[in-house]
Amino acid sequence: QVEFVESGGGLVQPGGSLRLSCAASGFTFRDYVMGWYRQPPGKERELVASISRTSAITYLKASTKGRFLISRDNARNTVYLQMDGLKPEDTAVYFCNVVYSDFGSWGQGTQVTVSS
């Protein structure tokens, strides 16, 4: 059974930082490109960042470059998203999942709210 458990969200002021974590299970984690997605209020879910199997290649949505950093630990089956310089437009529920594949399973996500 594929499972994703996201954590680390919260309420922060503009300019603040958060580090999200996602523990994955039920599949061979190291064999998959992993990504962080987010769903802002009233909008579609979108891919924010992805990381290759060996961490050699990362992708970041243009609006997050220079502020977000994605990393993974294949020994712990965990992917991380370090978010600095947070802006109100980063407010969303953040999810992790595989990229380029589909297990048909999503976690609960973790809420990130950026507000003064």
N, C-alpha and C positions, 0 to 999 in steps of 0.2 A: 504494500500500500504506500503510494507516494504521498509524502507529507512535507509541507513547508511551514515553519514557525518563525514568524518575524517578531522582532522586539527592538526597543530602543527609541521609539517615538516619544513625542511629548509636545509641550507648549514652550516655545522659545521666542525671545524678542528678535526683531530684525537684526542681522549681523551675528547672531548666535550660531552655535554648533550642536550637532547631534551625530551620534554614530549608531547606525542601524546594523542589526545582525539578523541572519536568517539561517536557521538550522534545517538542513534537508535530509530526508531519509526515504528509503524504499526504492532507490535506484543507485546506479554506480556514478556517484557525484562527479568523480574526476573525468568521466567520459563526456561531459556535457558543458557546452557554453552556458554560463549563468548570467542572469540579468536582474536588474531592479526595475520595476515598473511603478507608476504612480497613477492614481485616479483623483484628480481635483474635483471639488464639489460640482455636480451637474455636468461633468465632462467625461469623455471616454478615457479608458486606461491607455497609458502610453509608456513606451520604453524610455527609461532615463539613462541607463548605463548597462554595459555588458562587459564580460571578461572571458577570455578564451580558456581552454582547459588547463593550460600551463601558466596562465597569467601573463603570457607574452604580449597579448593584444587586448587593448581595452577600447571601448567606445563610450563617449559621453554625449548626451544631448547638448546641442550648442549652447543653450542658455545656462548650462551647469558647468561648462568648462572653466577651469581655474578655481572652482569652488567645491566640487564633488570629487571623490576618489573612490573607486571600486577596487576591492581586493577579495581574495579567497584563500581558504586554508583547506586543501584537499584531505589532509589528515583528520580534520574535524568536521568535514562535510558542511562547511559554513562559508557563507559569502557576506561581505561587509560593505557598507556604504558610509563613508565619512563625508559629512556635509558641513561645510563652513560657509560663512557669509550668507546665511539663510535670508531669503526674501519672502514677503507675504505671498508671492505667486508660487512659492514652493509648497504651500499648504495643500495637503493631499493625504490619501491613504496610500502607503507604500507597501508593495508586495515584491517578493522575489519569485523567480521561476526559471525554468530552462528557456533557452532561446533556440529557434530553428526546429524545435520539437514541441510536442504537445501531449502531456500526460492527462489532460482534462481535469487537473486538480489545482486549486488555488488555496493558499492559506487565508487566515483572517485579515492579514495585513497589520500594519502599525500606523497609527494616526500621527501625522506631523502637522502642527499648527504654528504658523509664524505670525505673531501679532504683538503689538505694543499695548 
